[in-house]
Amino acid sequence: MPSFDVVSEVDMQEVDNALHTTVKEITTRYDFKGSKARMERKDKEIILLAEDEYKLGQMLDLLSARLVKRGVDLKALEVGQVAAAAGGLERQVLGLKVGLETETSKRLIKFLKEGKFKAQGSIQGDQLRVSGKSRDELQAAIAALRGHDFGLPLQFTNFRD
């Protein structure tokens, strides 16, 4: 029985590369001279620290541009609220959406059922396995899933006949 997996992954090495080039640019920019602005990644979070919201916005714009150049989908970023931090700094936490949550997997299965595709979905941890009777039906399901926005980047892997 043909099947494929739906996953939502982010290449953390590319995120790190984008982060390092952004930090390098921040240290050379004139408007950040003498600033305490910095950014770092901890697991699935990127933490931005700066003196004011304007600089945080500039840092976010620079990072977003670098991520796009590196092929990381911006749907994977979850931008948090700006909050006060120690030392008179402002903090903003960006979450990285990695893996499919159960709720999202259920929405994907519901979408496939409403689309009258002859394919069944089963949740397997942080991915979704979709199986069907024909390869053509699965390819139509992939096209429909690509065309709909679920709020996070989807990749289709492990296509088997």
Helices and strands as residue ranges (DSSP letters): E 3-7, H 12-28, G 30-32, E 38-42, E 45-50, H 53-69, G 74-76, E 77-84, G 86-88, E 90-96, H 102-114, E 119-124, E 127-132, H 135-147, E 155-160
